[in-house]
Amino acid sequence: MGRLLDFFFWKLLLILVITVGIAYLFFQKWYLPAILTFIVLFVLAYRLLGQQRKLVKEVLDFSEAVRYRDFTRRFVIRRPKSVEGKLFLAFNDINEVYKRISMDKEIQHQYLNKVLNMLDSAIIFYQEDTGKVMWINDAFKRLFRTPHIGNIRGLMKRNPELYEKTIHMKLGKQQVESVSLAMGKMKLLMHGSTFSTQDGAFRIVVYQNISEAIDETETKAWHKLLRVLTHEIMNSIAPISSLAETLHARLEQGKGGEEDIEDLKVGIYTIKRRSEGLLQFAKSYRLINKVDQPNFVEIPLRMLFESVYQLLEPTLLQKNIDLDIILKDTRLVLRADVNLVEQALINLLLNAMEAVKDCAQPYISIAGLKREDHVVIKIQDNGRGMSPDIQEQIFTPFFTTKKSGSGVGLTLSKQIMLLHKGNLFVESEEREGSTFTLQF
């Protein structure tokens, strides 16, 4: 750029000197040399203006190409050391840089497009103020049977229900909605977010069909529950049926001796006891389905742990079990339903007490901590532990490894945690103890 300015400076200086010379010649009345010098000046000025006009035209052509993103043009460099040659070299360099940037962007676009089209989730990307649809992926086309959509309002004609739920959804939060589609009622997990650029505000909405996953999960849960119910009911009904048949045969014989009457009493009492067992089983089933919606309040973990400990202290002392309360941050607060969480902790601690009953030095710990933005409670014991098979089934209703257990406690605890939008996990190894984690 400096050399270009020097070039024009010296040419202008030369023209200025010649102009002064012409004035001097006319002043001395040397008209012929003055006229010849003027002609030379005119030719120089014309050539200089011609070069400038040509360079300006090339700069305007280049700016027009940049505006329309046309980087295919190559400027022919005839004289590399001339001003024109250096300018054309700079233009070619700029073109190369923009071509590389454009190619990189195109590769990224193709890569992103390929990845998003491989997803099972339907995605739509549109401009908020105009509703213009910028992009939809293949999953969106398949799920909603929409090969093309130019504007989000076009969705209103195809599926008004889906359009309304898309437009009025809460951004930044996942929500489950039921939508009627051509293939029937479908549950969709929807999530939307928005962002702004210099071109305006845009919204991305993701739809995930969870109907099949829910149906599959429900089916597995029902199969597992039916297996347990069948097992429990058959274990009670089969002996009752057999015993009733035996008693009926005795009555048919009609002997009526003292020994027969005594047998009848014992048999009827046994039937009564097993019937009560079935009633108790039914009550346990009703208990699982009767967990109320939680009443959320702020609970200091220290007070929650102390309350549970005071309740279980006599049993712990009687069984000589050490219980440690570990709470590094005594100001830690949990937002939950006091009664429900206490019930879950009591169930887990009672199970831990059962697990350590055969240990030489029975030990249980309950710890509270904060992990990222979640409050976590851990109950750990040094008991007999569990095999992987048992761990898979312990949260199934009525499954128990205890002779006198109902198989309801852990199911209730799990349900209580799910009501708190949390979860209950177990980690265990045989003869190494178990750890139950309540994540809120």
TILO-159025 format. One line per 8 residues: number of its first residue (from 1); their letters; for each residue x, y, z of N, C-alpha, C. Coordinates in steps of 0.05 Angstrom, whole numbers. Layout:
! residues N
NUM) A) X:Y:Z:X:Y:Z:X:Y:Z ~ ...
This chain:
! residues 440
1) MGRLLDFF) 17:-24:0:0:0:0:17:25:0 ~ 40:24:14:58:47:16:70:52:-12 ~ 78:31:-25:90:34:-52:69:46:-72 ~ 44:37:-69:23:48:-86:20:78:-82 ~ 20:87:-57:18:115:-52:42:131:-63 ~ 66:119:-59:90:131:-70:88:135:-100 ~ 77:114:-114:75:115:-143:57:138:-152 ~ 34:141:-139:16:163:-147:28:190:-139
9) FWKLLLIL) 42:191:-116:54:216:-107:74:226:-127 ~ 92:209:-137:112:218:-156:100:225:-182 ~ 79:211:-191:66:219:-216:53:246:-214 ~ 39:250:-192:26:276:-187:47:299:-185 ~ 69:293:-172:91:313:-170:102:320:-197 ~ 105:299:-214:116:303:-241:96:321:-257 ~ 70:315:-255:51:332:-269:51:360:-259 ~ 55:364:-233:56:391:-222:81:406:-232
17) VITVGIAY) 103:392:-234:128:405:-244:125:413:-273 ~ 113:395:-289:109:400:-317:90:424:-321 ~ 69:425:-304:50:448:-305:64:474:-299 ~ 82:474:-279:97:498:-273:116:506:-296 ~ 128:485:-309:145:490:-332:131:502:-355 ~ 106:492:-360:90:504:-382:84:533:-377 ~ 77:539:-351:71:567:-344:95:585:-348 ~ 118:573:-341:143:589:-344:149:594:-374
25) LFFQKWYL) 145:574:-392:150:576:-420:132:597:-433 ~ 106:596:-425:88:616:-435:96:645:-426 ~ 105:647:-401:114:673:-391:137:684:-406 ~ 155:665:-416:179:673:-432:172:676:-461 ~ 146:671:-468:136:673:-496:150:652:-514 ~ 156:629:-502:166:606:-519:142:588:-524 ~ 126:596:-543:99:583:-546:101:554:-556 ~ 119:550:-576:121:523:-587:129:502:-566
33) PAILTFIV) 151:507:-551:158:487:-530:136:484:-509 ~ 122:507:-504:100:505:-484:78:487:-493 ~ 71:490:-520:49:473:-531:57:444:-531 ~ 82:438:-539:92:410:-539:92:398:-511 ~ 101:415:-492:101:405:-464:73:400:-453 ~ 54:418:-462:26:414:-454:14:388:-464 ~ 22:382:-490:13:356:-501:23:333:-485 ~ 49:334:-477:61:313:-461:46:311:-434
41) LFVLAYRL) 40:334:-422:25:335:-397:-3:322:-400 ~ -16:329:-422:-43:317:-427:-42:287:-429 ~ -22:277:-444:-19:248:-447:-14:235:-420 ~ 4:246:-404:10:235:-378:-15:234:-360 ~ -29:257:-360:-53:259:-343:-74:239:-352 ~ -78:237:-378:-98:218:-389:-91:189:-381 ~ -66:182:-384:-57:154:-376:-61:149:-347 ~ -54:170:-330:-57:167:-301:-86:163:-294
49) LGQQRKLV) -104:180:-306:-132:178:-300:-143:151:-310 ~ -133:142:-333:-142:116:-344:-135:93:-326 ~ -110:94:-315:-101:73:-296:-119:74:-271 ~ -124:98:-261:-141:100:-237:-169:89:-242 ~ -181:97:-265:-207:87:-271:-208:57:-274 ~ -187:45:-286:-186:16:-289:-184:3:-261 ~ -166:14:-244:-163:3:-217:-189:5:-201 ~ -202:28:-203:-227:32:-189:-248:12:-198
57) KEVLDFSE) -249:8:-225:-268:-12:-236:-262:-40:-225 ~ -236:-47:-224:-229:-74:-214:-236:-77:-184 ~ -232:-55:-169:-239:-56:-140:-269:-59:-137 ~ -285:-44:-154:-315:-47:-152:-324:-74:-160 ~ -312:-86:-181:-319:-113:-189:-312:-133:-167 ~ -290:-129:-154:-282:-147:-132:-302:-145:-108 ~ -310:-120:-101:-329:-117:-79:-356:-129:-86 ~ -364:-127:-111:-389:-139:-120:-388:-170:-117
65) AVRYRDFT) -365:-181:-125:-361:-210:-122:-362:-219:-93 ~ -350:-203:-76:-350:-209:-47:-379:-208:-36 ~ -394:-188:-45:-421:-185:-36:-438:-210:-42 ~ -434:-221:-66:-449:-244:-74:-434:-271:-69 ~ -413:-269:-53:-397:-292:-45:-387:-308:-69 ~ -379:-294:-90:-367:-307:-113:-337:-305:-111 ~ -324:-326:-103:-295:-326:-99:-281:-344:-120 ~ -295:-347:-143:-283:-364:-163:-266:-348:-183
73) RRFVIRRP) -268:-322:-183:-254:-306:-203:-224:-305:-196 ~ -208:-307:-217:-179:-304:-215:-170:-279:-230 ~ -154:-262:-218:-144:-238:-231:-117:-245:-244 ~ -114:-240:-270:-90:-247:-285:-68:-226:-279 ~ -46:-235:-269:-24:-217:-262:-3:-218:-285 ~ -2:-196:-300:17:-195:-323:44:-183:-314 ~ 42:-162:-297:67:-149:-287:66:-149:-257 ~ 78:-170:-244:76:-173:-215:86:-149:-199
81) KSVEGKLF) 105:-134:-210:117:-112:-195:102:-86:-199 ~ 83:-85:-218:67:-61:-222:46:-58:-200 ~ 35:-34:-199:13:-29:-179:-10:-47:-185 ~ -18:-50:-210:-40:-68:-217:-34:-96:-209 ~ -9:-105:-214:-2:-133:-208:-3:-138:-178 ~ 6:-119:-162:6:-122:-133:-23:-122:-122 ~ -40:-105:-134:-68:-104:-126:-82:-130:-133 ~ -77:-141:-157:-90:-166:-165:-80:-189:-148
89) LAFNDINE) -54:-188:-140:-44:-209:-123:-58:-209:-96 ~ -63:-185:-85:-77:-183:-60:-106:-193:-63 ~ -119:-187:-85:-146:-197:-90:-147:-227:-91 ~ -128:-239:-105:-126:-268:-107:-122:-281:-80 ~ -105:-269:-63:-100:-279:-36:-126:-278:-19 ~ -140:-256:-22:-165:-253:-7:-185:-274:-16 ~ -187:-279:-42:-205:-299:-53:-199:-327:-42 ~ -173:-333:-41:-164:-359:-31:-172:-363:-2
97) VYKRISMD) -168:-342:14:-176:-344:43:-206:-348:46 ~ -222:-333:31:-251:-335:33:-260:-362:22 ~ -247:-373:2:-254:-399:-9:-250:-421:12 ~ -227:-419:27:-221:-438:48:-242:-437:70 ~ -248:-411:78:-268:-408:99:-295:-419:90 ~ -303:-413:65:-328:-423:55:-329:-453:53 ~ -307:-465:45:-306:-495:44:-308:-507:72 ~ -294:-495:91:-295:-505:119:-323:-503:130
105) KEIQHQYL) -337:-480:124:-364:-477:133:-383:-497:120 ~ -379:-503:95:-395:-522:81:-391:-550:92 ~ -366:-557:97:-360:-583:109:-373:-586:136 ~ -371:-565:153:-384:-565:179:-414:-568:177 ~ -425:-553:157:-454:-554:153:-463:-582:145 ~ -448:-594:126:-455:-621:117:-452:-642:140 ~ -431:-638:156:-426:-656:179:-449:-654:199 ~ -456:-629:206:-477:-625:225:-504:-635:215
113) NKVLNMLD) -509:-630:189:-534:-639:177:-536:-669:177 ~ -513:-683:172:-513:-712:172:-518:-723:200 ~ -504:-711:220:-508:-720:248:-537:-716:257 ~ -548:-693:252:-575:-687:261:-596:-705:246 ~ -590:-712:221:-609:-729:207:-607:-758:216 ~ -585:-765:230:-582:-792:241:-597:-796:267 ~ -605:-774:280:-619:-775:305:-648:-785:301 ~ -658:-798:322:-686:-807:322:-705:-784:330
121) SAIIFYQE) -694:-764:343:-710:-741:353:-716:-723:329 ~ -741:-713:328:-749:-694:307:-741:-666:316 ~ -730:-651:297:-720:-624:302:-730:-604:282 ~ -739:-581:291:-747:-559:273:-733:-534:283 ~ -724:-518:263:-709:-494:269:-722:-471:253 ~ -733:-451:267:-748:-430:252:-743:-403:264 ~ -749:-382:248:-746:-354:257:-771:-346:273 ~ -766:-334:297:-789:-329:315:-808:-308:304
129) DTGKVMWI) -798:-286:294:-817:-264:286:-832:-270:260 ~ -818:-282:240:-832:-287:215:-843:-316:213 ~ -833:-334:230:-842:-362:229:-829:-378:207 ~ -810:-365:192:-797:-379:170:-781:-403:180 ~ -786:-426:168:-772:-451:176:-745:-452:162 ~ -724:-452:178:-697:-453:166:-689:-481:159 ~ -698:-500:176:-688:-528:172:-705:-547:188 ~ -710:-571:177:-722:-593:192:-706:-618:185
137) NDAFKRLF) -703:-637:204:-688:-661:198:-706:-683:188 ~ -694:-705:180:-709:-728:168:-728:-740:188 ~ -720:-741:214:-738:-752:235:-764:-736:237 ~ -762:-710:234:-786:-693:235:-805:-700:212 ~ -793:-703:188:-809:-710:164:-823:-737:168 ~ -808:-756:180:-820:-783:183:-841:-783:205 ~ -835:-771:228:-853:-772:251:-879:-758:245 ~ -878:-734:233:-902:-718:229:-911:-720:200
145) RTPHIGNI) -898:-737:184:-906:-741:156:-908:-714:141 ~ -887:-698:144:-886:-672:132:-860:-670:115 ~ -862:-675:89:-838:-674:72:-826:-647:70 ~ -843:-625:72:-832:-598:70:-850:-579:85 ~ -838:-559:97:-854:-538:111:-838:-512:109 ~ -850:-492:97:-837:-467:92:-839:-447:116 ~ -862:-449:130:-867:-431:152:-880:-447:175 ~ -873:-440:199:-884:-455:222:-914:-454:223
153) RGLMKRNP) -926:-433:211:-955:-432:211:-967:-453:192 ~ -951:-464:175:-960:-486:158:-966:-511:174 ~ -954:-513:198:-960:-535:216:-988:-534:227 ~ -999:-510:228:-1027:-506:238:-1047:-520:220 ~ -1042:-520:194:-1061:-534:176:-1058:-564:178 ~ -1033:-573:181:-1028:-602:182:-1036:-615:209 ~ -1029:-600:231:-1035:-611:258:-1038:-587:277 ~ -1063:-576:280:-1067:-553:297:-1058:-558:326
161) ELYEKTIH) -1063:-582:336:-1055:-589:364:-1025:-587:368 ~ -1010:-598:350:-981:-598:351:-971:-569:349 ~ -983:-553:330:-975:-525:327:-979:-509:353 ~ -1002:-512:366:-1008:-497:390:-988:-504:412 ~ -982:-530:415:-964:-539:436:-935:-530:430 ~ -928:-528:405:-901:-519:397:-898:-489:403 ~ -918:-473:395:-917:-444:398:-918:-436:428 ~ -934:-449:444:-938:-441:471:-922:-457:492
169) MKLGKQQV) -903:-473:483:-887:-489:502:-868:-470:518 ~ -862:-480:542:-843:-465:559:-814:-472:550 ~ -800:-451:544:-772:-455:534:-753:-462:557 ~ -734:-479:550:-713:-486:570:-721:-508:588 ~ -746:-519:586:-755:-540:604:-766:-563:586 ~ -760:-587:594:-772:-610:581:-801:-614:590 ~ -819:-621:571:-846:-626:579:-857:-648:561 ~ -875:-664:574:-887:-687:560:-915:-679:551
177) ESVSLAMG) -921:-682:526:-947:-675:514:-958:-698:498 ~ -985:-701:499:-998:-721:483:-1009:-707:458 ~ -1003:-718:435:-1012:-706:409:-1024:-727:392 ~ -1046:-720:379:-1059:-738:360:-1046:-736:333 ~ -1036:-758:323:-1023:-759:297:-1038:-779:279 ~ -1028:-782:255:-1042:-800:236:-1041:-829:246 ~ -1020:-836:260:-1018:-864:270:-1031:-868:298 ~ -1044:-846:308:-1058:-848:334:-1046:-829:354
185) KMKLLMHG) -1054:-833:379:-1045:-815:401:-1016:-822:408 ~ -1000:-801:411:-971:-805:416:-962:-786:438 ~ -945:-797:455:-933:-780:476:-906:-770:466 ~ -902:-744:468:-878:-731:458:-864:-717:481 ~ -838:-721:483:-821:-706:501:-810:-682:485 ~ -819:-658:493:-812:-634:478:-793:-616:494 ~ -774:-605:479:-755:-586:491:-748:-564:471 ~ -750:-540:480:-744:-517:462:-725:-497:473
193) STFSTQDG) -710:-484:456:-691:-463:464:-691:-442:443 ~ -682:-418:450:-681:-396:432:-654:-382:433 ~ -646:-370:411:-621:-354:410:-624:-332:389 ~ -607:-312:392:-609:-289:374:-583:-284:359 ~ -585:-275:334:-562:-267:318:-569:-240:306 ~ -551:-229:290:-556:-204:276:-579:-206:256 ~ -586:-231:248:-608:-235:230:-635:-238:244 ~ -635:-239:271:-660:-241:285:-659:-262:307
201) AFRIVVYQ) -683:-268:318:-685:-288:339:-695:-314:327 ~ -683:-337:335:-689:-363:325:-697:-382:347 ~ -713:-402:340:-721:-422:360:-716:-450:349 ~ -706:-467:366:-702:-496:360:-720:-512:378 ~ -736:-530:366:-753:-547:382:-747:-576:375 ~ -744:-593:396:-737:-621:393:-761:-637:403 ~ -769:-657:387:-791:-675:395:-781:-704:396 ~ -787:-717:418:-779:-746:420:-803:-763:425
209) NISEAIDE) -807:-783:409:-830:-801:413:-823:-820:435 ~ -837:-817:458:-831:-835:481:-853:-855:486 ~ -873:-856:468:-896:-874:472:-886:-903:473 ~ -869:-910:453:-859:-938:452:-843:-945:477 ~ -826:-926:485:-809:-931:509:-826:-934:534 ~ -847:-917:536:-864:-919:560:-880:-945:559 ~ -891:-952:536:-906:-977:533:-888:-1001:540 ~ -864:-1001:530:-846:-1023:535:-839:-1025:564
217) TETKAWHK) -833:-1002:577:-827:-1001:605:-850:-1011:622 ~ -875:-1001:615:-899:-1009:629:-904:-1039:627 ~ -900:-1049:602:-904:-1078:598:-885:-1094:615 ~ -859:-1087:615:-840:-1101:631:-847:-1100:660 ~ -856:-1076:669:-863:-1073:698:-887:-1091:705 ~ -907:-1091:686:-931:-1108:692:-923:-1138:692 ~ -906:-1146:673:-898:-1174:673:-884:-1181:699 ~ -866:-1163:708:-851:-1169:732:-870:-1170:756
225) LLRVLTHE) -889:-1151:757:-908:-1150:779:-927:-1174:779 ~ -936:-1182:755:-954:-1205:753:-940:-1231:761 ~ -914:-1233:755:-899:-1257:764:-898:-1258:794 ~ -893:-1235:807:-892:-1235:836:-920:-1240:848 ~ -941:-1227:837:-968:-1231:847:-977:-1260:844 ~ -971:-1272:820:-978:-1300:816:-964:-1318:836 ~ -939:-1312:840:-923:-1329:859:-934:-1327:887 ~ -940:-1302:896:-950:-1298:923:-978:-1311:927
233) IMNSIAPI) -995:-1306:907:-1023:-1316:910:-1023:-1346:908 ~ -1008:-1357:889:-1008:-1387:886:-996:-1400:911 ~ -976:-1387:924:-965:-1399:948:-985:-1400:971 ~ -1005:-1382:970:-1025:-1383:991:-1050:-1400:983 ~ -1058:-1397:958:-1082:-1410:948:-1079:-1441:947 ~ -1056:-1450:937:-1052:-1479:933:-1055:-1494:959 ~ -1041:-1486:981:-1045:-1501:1006:-1073:-1499:1017 ~ -1087:-1476:1014:-1114:-1473:1023:-1133:-1492:1008
241) SSLAETLH) -1129:-1493:981:-1145:-1511:965:-1141:-1540:972 ~ -1116:-1547:976:-1109:-1575:983:-1121:-1582:1011 ~ -1118:-1563:1029:-1128:-1568:1057:-1159:-1570:1057 ~ -1172:-1552:1042:-1201:-1552:1040:-1212:-1578:1029 ~ -1197:-1588:1008:-1205:-1614:996:-1203:-1637:1016 ~ -1181:-1636:1032:-1177:-1657:1052:-1199:-1657:1073 ~ -1206:-1632:1082:-1227:-1629:1103:-1254:-1637:1092 ~ -1259:-1631:1067:-1284:-1639:1054:-1286:-1669:1053
249) ARLEQGKG) -1264:-1683:1046:-1264:-1712:1045:-1270:-1724:1073 ~ -1258:-1712:1094:-1264:-1722:1121:-1293:-1719:1128 ~ -1305:-1696:1121:-1333:-1692:1127:-1351:-1711:1111 ~ -1343:-1718:1087:-1358:-1736:1070:-1359:-1764:1083 ~ -1337:-1771:1096:-1335:-1798:1109:-1355:-1799:1133 ~ -1359:-1775:1145:-1380:-1772:1166:-1375:-1788:1191 ~ -1350:-1793:1198:-1344:-1808:1223:-1350:-1791:1247 ~ -1341:-1765:1246:-1347:-1747:1268:-1334:-1754:1295
257) GEEDIEDL) -1312:-1768:1295:-1298:-1774:1320:-1284:-1749:1330 ~ -1275:-1753:1355:-1261:-1730:1368:-1236:-1722:1353 ~ -1222:-1742:1343:-1197:-1737:1328:-1203:-1722:1302 ~ -1225:-1729:1289:-1233:-1715:1264:-1240:-1686:1270 ~ -1255:-1682:1292:-1263:-1654:1299:-1238:-1637:1304 ~ -1219:-1649:1318:-1194:-1634:1324:-1179:-1627:1298 ~ -1178:-1647:1279:-1165:-1642:1253:-1180:-1620:1238 ~ -1207:-1620:1240:-1222:-1599:1226:-1216:-1572:1238
265) KVGIYTIK) -1213:-1570:1264:-1207:-1544:1278:-1180:-1534:1268 ~ -1160:-1552:1268:-1133:-1544:1260:-1133:-1535:1230 ~ -1148:-1550:1214:-1149:-1543:1185:-1163:-1517:1180 ~ -1185:-1512:1194:-1200:-1486:1191:-1183:-1463:1201 ~ -1168:-1468:1223:-1151:-1446:1234:-1128:-1440:1214 ~ -1118:-1461:1201:-1096:-1457:1181:-1107:-1441:1158 ~ -1132:-1448:1148:-1144:-1433:1126:-1148:-1404:1134 ~ -1157:-1399:1159:-1161:-1372:1169:-1135:-1356:1169
273) RRSEGLLQ) -1113:-1369:1179:-1088:-1355:1180:-1077:-1348:1153 ~ -1079:-1367:1133:-1070:-1361:1106:-1088:-1340:1093 ~ -1114:-1340:1099:-1132:-1320:1088:-1124:-1292:1099 ~ -1117:-1291:1124:-1108:-1265:1136:-1082:-1256:1123 ~ -1065:-1276:1116:-1040:-1270:1102:-1046:-1257:1075 ~ -1066:-1268:1061:-1073:-1257:1035:-1085:-1229:1038 ~ -1101:-1224:1059:-1112:-1198:1065:-1089:-1178:1070 ~ -1069:-1187:1086:-1046:-1170:1092:-1031:-1163:1066
281) FAKSYRLI) -1029:-1183:1049:-1016:-1178:1023:-1031:-1157:1006 ~ -1058:-1159:1006:-1074:-1140:992:-1071:-1112:1004 ~ -1069:-1110:1031:-1065:-1084:1044:-1038:-1072:1036 ~ -1018:-1089:1034:-992:-1079:1026:-993:-1068:997 ~ -1008:-1082:980:-1010:-1072:952:-1024:-1045:952 ~ -1045:-1042:968:-1059:-1017:969:-1041:-995:980 ~ -1024:-1002:999:-1005:-983:1011:-986:-971:990 ~ -977:-988:972:-959:-978:951:-972:-958:933
289) NKVDQPNF) -998:-962:927:-1012:-944:909:-1024:-919:923 ~ -1019:-917:950:-1033:-896:965:-1014:-874:974 ~ -989:-873:963:-970:-852:970:-981:-826:960 ~ -984:-806:978:-995:-780:970:-974:-763:956 ~ -984:-741:944:-966:-721:932:-951:-708:955 ~ -925:-703:951:-909:-691:973:-916:-663:980 ~ -914:-656:1005:-918:-629:1015:-890:-617:1020 ~ -879:-602:1001:-852:-593:1002:-848:-571:1023
297) VEIPLRML) -827:-575:1040:-819:-555:1059:-788:-556:1061 ~ -776:-534:1073:-747:-534:1077:-741:-550:1102 ~ -723:-570:1099:-716:-587:1122:-685:-586:1126 ~ -676:-577:1149:-647:-580:1154:-640:-609:1157 ~ -620:-619:1142:-613:-647:1143:-606:-656:1172 ~ -593:-638:1187:-585:-645:1214:-610:-653:1231 ~ -631:-638:1229:-656:-644:1244:-669:-670:1234 ~ -668:-674:1207:-680:-698:1196:-665:-723:1206
305) FESVYQLL) -639:-722:1206:-623:-745:1215:-627:-750:1245 ~ -628:-728:1261:-632:-731:1290:-659:-744:1296 ~ -680:-735:1281:-707:-746:1285:-708:-776:1280 ~ -695:-785:1258:-695:-813:1251:-679:-829:1271 ~ -656:-817:1280:-639:-831:1299:-654:-835:1326 ~ -668:-815:1335:-682:-817:1361:-704:-839:1359 ~ -715:-842:1336:-736:-862:1332:-724:-891:1334 ~ -701:-894:1322:-689:-921:1320:-668:-927:1342
313) EPTLLQKN) -662:-907:1358:-641:-910:1378:-645:-935:1396 ~ -669:-939:1407:-672:-963:1425:-666:-989:1411 ~ -674:-992:1386:-669:-1017:1371:-639:-1020:1365 ~ -626:-998:1358:-598:-998:1352:-582:-1007:1377 ~ -589:-996:1400:-576:-1003:1425:-580:-1032:1433 ~ -605:-1041:1429:-612:-1068:1436:-597:-1088:1418 ~ -593:-1081:1393:-579:-1100:1375:-549:-1094:1373 ~ -540:-1074:1389:-511:-1067:1391:-500:-1060:1363
321) IDLDIILK) -515:-1042:1349:-506:-1033:1322:-496:-1005:1324 ~ -473:-1000:1314:-462:-972:1313:-474:-957:1289 ~ -485:-934:1294:-495:-917:1272:-481:-890:1272 ~ -467:-884:1251:-453:-858:1248:-469:-839:1231 ~ -472:-815:1240:-484:-793:1224:-462:-776:1214 ~ -459:-774:1187:-437:-759:1174:-449:-735:1160 ~ -444:-711:1170:-455:-687:1158:-434:-665:1161 ~ -418:-662:1140:-396:-641:1141:-408:-613:1141
329) DTRLVLRA) -428:-608:1126:-441:-582:1125:-467:-583:1141 ~ -467:-574:1166:-490:-576:1183:-513:-557:1175 ~ -506:-539:1156:-527:-520:1147:-542:-530:1122 ~ -535:-554:1114:-547:-565:1089:-577:-568:1093 ~ -592:-558:1073:-622:-558:1074:-633:-574:1051 ~ -654:-589:1056:-667:-605:1036:-696:-596:1033 ~ -704:-592:1008:-733:-585:1003:-748:-610:996 ~ -764:-619:1015:-778:-645:1011:-801:-647:1030
337) DVNLVEQA) -815:-670:1028:-837:-676:1047:-825:-691:1071 ~ -827:-679:1094:-813:-690:1118:-823:-719:1124 ~ -849:-723:1124:-859:-749:1132:-851:-771:1112 ~ -853:-765:1086:-846:-785:1066:-817:-791:1066 ~ -799:-771:1068:-771:-776:1068:-763:-792:1094 ~ -775:-785:1116:-770:-800:1141:-777:-829:1138 ~ -800:-834:1125:-809:-861:1120:-789:-877:1103 ~ -779:-864:1082:-759:-876:1064:-734:-883:1079
345) LINLLLNA) -724:-864:1096:-699:-868:1111:-703:-890:1131 ~ -726:-891:1145:-731:-912:1164:-731:-940:1151 ~ -745:-942:1127:-745:-967:1113:-717:-976:1106 ~ -700:-958:1096:-673:-965:1088:-656:-972:1112 ~ -659:-958:1134:-643:-964:1158:-651:-990:1171 ~ -678:-997:1170:-687:-1023:1180:-675:-1045:1164 ~ -674:-1041:1137:-662:-1062:1120:-632:-1065:1126 ~ -619:-1042:1131:-590:-1043:1137:-586:-1058:1163
353) MEAVKDCA) -603:-1053:1183:-601:-1067:1209:-605:-1097:1206 ~ -623:-1105:1188:-627:-1133:1182:-603:-1145:1168 ~ -590:-1129:1151:-567:-1139:1136:-542:-1143:1153 ~ -540:-1127:1175:-515:-1129:1192:-519:-1147:1217 ~ -542:-1159:1219:-548:-1173:1244:-529:-1196:1250 ~ -517:-1208:1229:-498:-1230:1233:-469:-1222:1234 ~ -464:-1195:1232:-436:-1186:1232:-425:-1185:1261 ~ -399:-1190:1263:-385:-1188:1289:-386:-1159:1299
361) QPYISIAG) -381:-1140:1282:-382:-1112:1289:-401:-1097:1270 ~ -426:-1099:1276:-446:-1086:1257:-443:-1056:1257 ~ -443:-1045:1232:-438:-1016:1229:-456:-1005:1206 ~ -468:-982:1211:-484:-968:1191:-477:-939:1192 ~ -476:-926:1169:-472:-897:1168:-493:-884:1151 ~ -500:-860:1158:-519:-844:1142:-505:-817:1138 ~ -501:-809:1112:-486:-785:1106:-503:-767:1088 ~ -500:-741:1091:-513:-721:1074:-492:-703:1062
369) LKREDHVV) -494:-699:1036:-475:-682:1022:-489:-669:998 ~ -475:-649:986:-485:-635:963:-467:-642:939 ~ -479:-652:918:-464:-659:894:-475:-642:871 ~ -458:-624:862:-467:-603:842:-491:-588:854 ~ -514:-590:842:-538:-575:853:-557:-594:867 ~ -549:-619:872:-567:-639:884:-558:-646:912 ~ -579:-650:929:-573:-661:956:-574:-691:954 ~ -554:-704:966:-552:-733:965:-550:-744:993
377) IKIQDNGR) -565:-765:999:-563:-779:1024:-554:-808:1019 ~ -534:-817:1033:-523:-844:1030:-526:-860:1056 ~ -536:-884:1053:-538:-902:1076:-521:-927:1069 ~ -501:-931:1085:-482:-953:1080:-480:-972:1103 ~ -477:-998:1097:-474:-1018:1118:-452:-1037:1111 ~ -442:-1052:1131:-421:-1072:1126:-433:-1100:1128 ~ -458:-1103:1119:-473:-1128:1121:-465:-1148:1099 ~ -483:-1167:1094:-476:-1189:1077:-476:-1182:1047
385) GMSPDIQE) -487:-1159:1040:-487:-1151:1012:-508:-1166:996 ~ -508:-1161:970:-528:-1173:952:-514:-1181:926 ~ -525:-1202:914:-515:-1211:887:-528:-1192:866 ~ -516:-1191:842:-527:-1175:821:-556:-1182:814 ~ -563:-1207:815:-591:-1216:809:-611:-1204:829 ~ -603:-1204:854:-621:-1193:875:-624:-1163:871 ~ -601:-1150:865:-602:-1121:861:-621:-1113:839 ~ -624:-1130:819:-642:-1124:796:-671:-1125:805
393) QIFTPFFT) -677:-1139:827:-705:-1144:834:-714:-1131:859 ~ -695:-1118:874:-703:-1109:901:-724:-1087:901 ~ -727:-1072:879:-747:-1051:879:-774:-1060:867 ~ -775:-1086:860:-800:-1098:850:-819:-1102:873 ~ -845:-1093:870:-864:-1097:892:-865:-1126:902 ~ -865:-1129:928:-868:-1155:942:-845:-1174:940 ~ -823:-1165:927:-799:-1182:926:-784:-1178:952 ~ -777:-1200:965:-763:-1198:991:-745:-1223:994
401) TKKSGSGV) -723:-1219:1009:-705:-1241:1016:-708:-1249:1045 ~ -726:-1234:1059:-730:-1239:1088:-754:-1258:1092 ~ -752:-1275:1112:-773:-1294:1117:-799:-1280:1125 ~ -796:-1258:1140:-820:-1244:1150:-825:-1218:1135 ~ -811:-1214:1113:-813:-1188:1098:-837:-1188:1080 ~ -848:-1163:1076:-871:-1160:1058:-863:-1152:1030 ~ -837:-1143:1026:-828:-1134:1000:-840:-1108:991 ~ -848:-1091:1010:-861:-1066:1004:-842:-1042:1010
409) GLTLSKQI) -825:-1045:1030:-809:-1022:1039:-792:-1008:1018 ~ -776:-1024:1003:-759:-1012:983:-776:-1000:959 ~ -798:-1013:953:-815:-1003:932:-827:-976:940 ~ -836:-974:965:-846:-949:975:-824:-927:975 ~ -800:-934:984:-778:-915:984:-772:-905:956 ~ -772:-923:937:-766:-915:909:-788:-896:899 ~ -813:-903:905:-835:-886:896:-834:-859:909 ~ -827:-858:934:-824:-832:948:-803:-815:935
417) MLLHKGNL) -781:-827:927:-759:-811:914:-768:-802:886 ~ -783:-818:872:-793:-810:846:-813:-787:848 ~ -829:-787:870:-847:-764:874:-832:-739:880 ~ -807:-741:890:-790:-718:895:-773:-711:870 ~ -780:-722:847:-764:-718:822:-735:-727:826 ~ -731:-746:843:-704:-757:848:-703:-787:841 ~ -685:-801:854:-683:-829:849:-668:-843:872 ~ -671:-870:872:-658:-886:893:-641:-907:879
425) FVESEERE) -615:-908:886:-597:-927:873:-585:-945:895 ~ -575:-968:886:-562:-987:904:-536:-996:892 ~ -515:-998:909:-490:-1010:901:-483:-1030:922 ~ -477:-1054:914:-472:-1075:934:-454:-1097:923 ~ -439:-1109:940:-423:-1133:934:-427:-1153:956 ~ -429:-1178:949:-433:-1199:969:-410:-1199:989 ~ -417:-1200:1014:-399:-1201:1037:-383:-1174:1040 ~ -391:-1154:1025:-377:-1128:1026:-395:-1105:1036
433) GSTFTLQF) -421:-1111:1038:-440:-1090:1047:-454:-1077:1024 ~ -472:-1058:1031:-488:-1045:1011:-489:-1015:1016 ~ -493:-999:995:-497:-970:997:-522:-962:981 ~ -541:-950:995:-565:-939:982:-562:-909:980 ~ -566:-898:956:-562:-870:951:-589:-857:943 ~ -597:-837:959:-621:-822:953:-613:-796:941 ~ -619:-792:915:-611:-768:901:-636:-751:896 ~ -636:-727:907:-659:-709:905:-655:-690:881
